[in-house]
Amino acid sequence: MHNLANGIPFDDHSVDVVYHSHLLEHLDRDVAERFMLEVRRVLRSGGIQRIVVPDLEAICRDYLDHLERGAEKRSEWSRHDEYVAALIEQSVRREAYGSSQQGSVRRSFENALIGDARRRGETHQWMYDWMNLSALLGRTGFARIERHRFKTSEVARWVEYGLDVDEHGYEYKPGSLYVEARPQ
């Protein structure tokens, strides 16, 4: 295991592909920018960075669609907090999800020993959509910024790696934004 706060443990321009899934949103914005610069440092010319994050635009569209359904059908109101939670729950969560599933004694022990959800890095520090992720990539020296699907990639033989799929070949984290970019 390696602490990425200490940089990526590879030489300059030595890596063909950097892949990270549901990591970037857990970093403070300034840390995310430094991380992008570090990714650019290790990527070879023509290398590819593949980023997977929750898609803020899709989450917002789902929320707004639900508001419209709720205006027409009062029966939708009971589910409304699910849509609000999709927007903010992981940013405001105090207790880590895993601990919340434990009995009260173990739960108290885990929280005292390991800390709350933010200290564990479990909460979202920022959310990305196509526009702000593309802007971050551009600011940090990336070009050819392209949107993909979970089964499409510029990475050779991508589907064979099975990184964005579950054991049945379906999208592992539906509602994700898939972006690839190359260093300038």
CORRATA-V193030 format. One record per pair of residues at least 24 apart in sequence whose ideal C-beta (glycine too) atoms are under 10 Angstrom apart, sorted by sequence separation. I is the first residue (numbers start at 1). J is the second residue. If there is no record, write none. Layout:
i:I j:J
i:I j:J
This chain:
i:15 j:39
i:18 j:42
i:59 j:83
i:62 j:86
i:63 j:87
i:93 j:117
i:94 j:118
i:96 j:120
i:98 j:122
i:150 j:174
i:18 j:43
i:62 j:87
i:92 j:117
i:93 j:118
i:95 j:120
i:96 j:121
i:97 j:122
i:153 j:178
i:155 j:180
i:5 j:31
i:15 j:41
i:16 j:42
i:17 j:43
i:60 j:86
i:91 j:117
i:92 j:118
i:96 j:122
i:150 j:176
i:152 j:178
i:154 j:180
i:4 j:31
i:7 j:34
i:8 j:35
i:13 j:40
i:14 j:41
i:15 j:42
i:16 j:43
i:17 j:44
i:24 j:51
i:26 j:53
i:59 j:86
i:60 j:87
i:90 j:117
i:91 j:118
i:95 j:122
i:96 j:123
i:149 j:176
i:151 j:178
i:153 j:180
i:154 j:181
i:7 j:35
i:10 j:38
i:12 j:40
i:13 j:41
i:14 j:42
i:15 j:43
i:16 j:44
i:23 j:51
i:24 j:52
i:25 j:53
i:58 j:86
i:59 j:87
i:150 j:178
i:152 j:180
i:154 j:182
i:5 j:34
i:12 j:41
i:13 j:42
i:14 j:43
i:15 j:44
i:18 j:47
i:19 j:48
i:20 j:49
i:21 j:50
i:22 j:51
i:23 j:52
i:24 j:53
i:25 j:54
i:59 j:88
i:93 j:122
i:94 j:123
i:148 j:177
i:149 j:178
i:4 j:34
i:5 j:35
i:8 j:38
i:11 j:41
i:12 j:42
i:13 j:43
i:14 j:44
i:16 j:46
i:17 j:47
i:18 j:48
i:19 j:49
i:20 j:50
i:21 j:51
i:22 j:52
i:23 j:53
i:24 j:54
i:93 j:123
i:147 j:177
i:148 j:178
i:4 j:35
i:7 j:38
i:8 j:39
i:10 j:41
i:11 j:42
i:12 j:43
i:13 j:44
i:16 j:47
i:17 j:48
i:18 j:49
i:19 j:50
i:20 j:51
i:21 j:52
i:22 j:53
i:25 j:56
i:56 j:87
i:92 j:123
i:93 j:124
i:147 j:178
i:148 j:179
i:6 j:38
i:10 j:42
i:12 j:44
i:13 j:45
i:15 j:47
i:16 j:48
i:17 j:49
i:18 j:50
i:19 j:51
i:20 j:52
i:21 j:53
i:22 j:54
i:54 j:86
i:90 j:122
i:91 j:123
i:92 j:124
i:146 j:178
i:147 j:179
i:148 j:180
i:5 j:38
i:8 j:41
i:9 j:42
i:10 j:43
i:14 j:47
i:15 j:48
i:17 j:50
i:18 j:51
i:19 j:52
i:20 j:53
i:90 j:123
i:91 j:124
i:146 j:179
i:147 j:180
i:4 j:38
i:7 j:41
i:8 j:42
i:13 j:47
i:15 j:49
i:89 j:123
i:90 j:124
i:91 j:125
i:145 j:179
i:146 j:180
i:4 j:39
i:7 j:42
i:8 j:43
i:89 j:124
i:90 j:125
i:91 j:126
i:145 j:180
i:146 j:181
i:54 j:90
i:88 j:124
i:91 j:127
i:144 j:180
i:145 j:181
i:146 j:182
i:90 j:127
i:142 j:179
i:144 j:181
i:145 j:182
i:142 j:180
i:143 j:181
i:144 j:182
i:88 j:127
i:142 j:181
i:143 j:182
i:144 j:183
i:87 j:127
i:141 j:181
i:142 j:182
i:143 j:183
i:144 j:184
i:140 j:181
i:141 j:182
i:142 j:183
i:143 j:184
i:137 j:179
i:141 j:183
i:142 j:184
i:136 j:179
i:137 j:180
i:138 j:181
i:140 j:183
i:141 j:184
i:133 j:177
i:137 j:181
i:140 j:184
i:134 j:179
i:136 j:181
i:137 j:182
i:133 j:179
i:137 j:183
i:138 j:184
i:130 j:177
i:134 j:181
i:129 j:177
i:133 j:181
i:128 j:177
i:130 j:179
i:127 j:177
i:128 j:179
i:26 j:90
i:25 j:90
i:25 j:91
i:60 j:127
i:56 j:124
i:59 j:127
i:60 j:129
i:54 j:124
i:56 j:126
i:57 j:127
i:59 j:129
i:53 j:124
i:56 j:127
i:57 j:128
i:58 j:129
i:55 j:127
i:56 j:128
i:57 j:129
i:53 j:126
i:54 j:127
i:55 j:128
i:56 j:129
i:57 j:130
i:53 j:127
i:54 j:128
i:55 j:129
i:56 j:130
i:57 j:131
i:53 j:128
i:54 j:129
i:55 j:130
i:56 j:131
i:57 j:132
i:53 j:129
i:56 j:132
i:51 j:128
i:56 j:133
i:55 j:133
i:53 j:133
i:51 j:133
i:51 j:136
i:51 j:137
i:49 j:137
i:86 j:175
i:49 j:140
i:51 j:142
i:26 j:118
i:55 j:147
i:32 j:125
i:49 j:142
i:26 j:120
i:27 j:121
i:31 j:125
i:32 j:126
i:48 j:142
i:51 j:145
i:26 j:121
i:30 j:125
i:31 j:126
i:26 j:122
i:29 j:125
i:32 j:128
i:48 j:144
i:49 j:145
i:52 j:148
i:26 j:123
i:27 j:124
i:28 j:125
i:29 j:126
i:36 j:133
i:40 j:137
i:51 j:148
i:23 j:121
i:25 j:123
i:26 j:124
i:27 j:125
i:28 j:126
i:39 j:137
i:43 j:141
i:46 j:144
i:48 j:146
i:50 j:148
i:52 j:150
i:25 j:124
i:26 j:125
i:27 j:126
i:43 j:142
i:24 j:124
i:25 j:125
i:26 j:126
i:36 j:136
i:40 j:140
i:41 j:141
i:24 j:125
i:25 j:126
i:32 j:133
i:35 j:136
i:36 j:137
i:39 j:140
i:40 j:141
i:22 j:124
i:24 j:126
i:25 j:127
i:37 j:139
i:38 j:140
i:39 j:141
i:40 j:142
i:24 j:127
i:25 j:128
i:29 j:132
i:33 j:136
i:36 j:139
i:37 j:140
i:39 j:142
i:50 j:153
i:24 j:128
i:32 j:136
i:36 j:140
i:37 j:141
i:50 j:154
i:35 j:140
i:36 j:141
i:48 j:153
i:50 j:155
i:33 j:139
i:34 j:140
i:36 j:142
i:48 j:154
i:29 j:136
i:33 j:140
i:48 j:155
i:25 j:133
i:32 j:140
i:46 j:154
i:47 j:155
i:48 j:156
i:50 j:158
i:24 j:133
i:48 j:158
i:52 j:163
i:24 j:136
i:52 j:164
i:50 j:163
i:62 j:175
i:50 j:164
i:58 j:174
i:59 j:175
i:58 j:175
i:55 j:173
i:58 j:176
i:54 j:173
i:55 j:174
i:56 j:175
i:58 j:177
i:52 j:172
i:53 j:173
i:55 j:175
i:57 j:177
i:52 j:173
i:54 j:175
i:55 j:176
i:56 j:177
i:54 j:176
i:55 j:177
i:53 j:176
i:54 j:177
i:55 j:178
i:52 j:176
i:53 j:177
i:55 j:179
i:51 j:176
i:52 j:177
i:53 j:178
i:51 j:177
i:52 j:178
i:53 j:179
i:51 j:178
i:52 j:179
i:50 j:178
i:51 j:179
i:21 j:150
i:50 j:179
i:51 j:180
i:49 j:179
i:50 j:180
i:51 j:181
i:49 j:180
i:50 j:181
i:48 j:180
i:49 j:181
i:48 j:181
i:49 j:182
i:19 j:153
i:47 j:181
i:48 j:182
i:49 j:183
i:47 j:182
i:48 j:183
i:17 j:153
i:19 j:155
i:46 j:182
i:47 j:183
i:17 j:154
i:45 j:182
i:46 j:183
i:17 j:155
i:43 j:181
i:44 j:182
i:45 j:183
i:16 j:155
i:17 j:156
i:19 j:158
i:43 j:182
i:44 j:183
i:45 j:184
i:16 j:156
i:43 j:183
i:17 j:158
i:40 j:181
i:42 j:183
i:19 j:161
i:21 j:163
i:39 j:181
i:40 j:182
i:41 j:183
i:21 j:164
i:40 j:183
i:17 j:161
i:19 j:163
i:39 j:183
i:40 j:184
i:19 j:164
i:36 j:181
i:22 j:172
i:21 j:172
i:22 j:173
i:21 j:173
i:22 j:176
i:21 j:176
i:24 j:179
i:21 j:178
i:19 j:180
i:17 j:180
i:13 j:183
